[in-house]
Amino acid sequence: MILHDGDAEVTPENLKTLVDAAGVEVPGYWPGIFAKGVEGKIDDFICSVGGGGGGGGGGDAAAADAGAADAAPEKKEKPKEEEIDFSGGVNMFGG
């Protein structure tokens, strides 16, 4: 996008120069792959907004929660455990 905004051609050489100027290290094949991927369609690449997938499928989880609440079994009370009083002056060191 920087090259396009500066009216420079998006070529592997220009991308390599830009990456080097930014102080970033990338494998040598990436500038060529990216330049080939946007070749002749950089305007479409930059100007296309949205269109992403995802976000769907969230409704099923809410429906499942509602169904689970209806089918939830009754909670059983736990029997109370006897509490032991350790304040009688006895500790693990015999004191």
Stockholm file with secondary structure:
# STOCKHOLM 1.0

chainA/1-95         MILHDGDAEVTPENLKTLVDAAGVEVPGYWPGIFAKGVEGKIDDFICSVGGGGGGGGGGDAAAADAGAADAAPEKKEKPKEEEIDFSGGVNMFGG
#=GR chainA/1-95 SS CHHHHTTCCCCHHHHHHHHHHHTCCCCTTHHHHHHHHHTTCHHHHHHCCCCCCCCTTHHHHHHHHHHHHHTCCCCCCCCCCCCCCCCSSCCTTCC
#=GC SS_cons        CHHHHTTCCCCHHHHHHHHHHHTCCCCTTHHHHHHHHHTTCHHHHHHCCCCCCCCTTHHHHHHHHHHHHHTCCCCCCCCCCCCCCCCSSCCTTCC
//
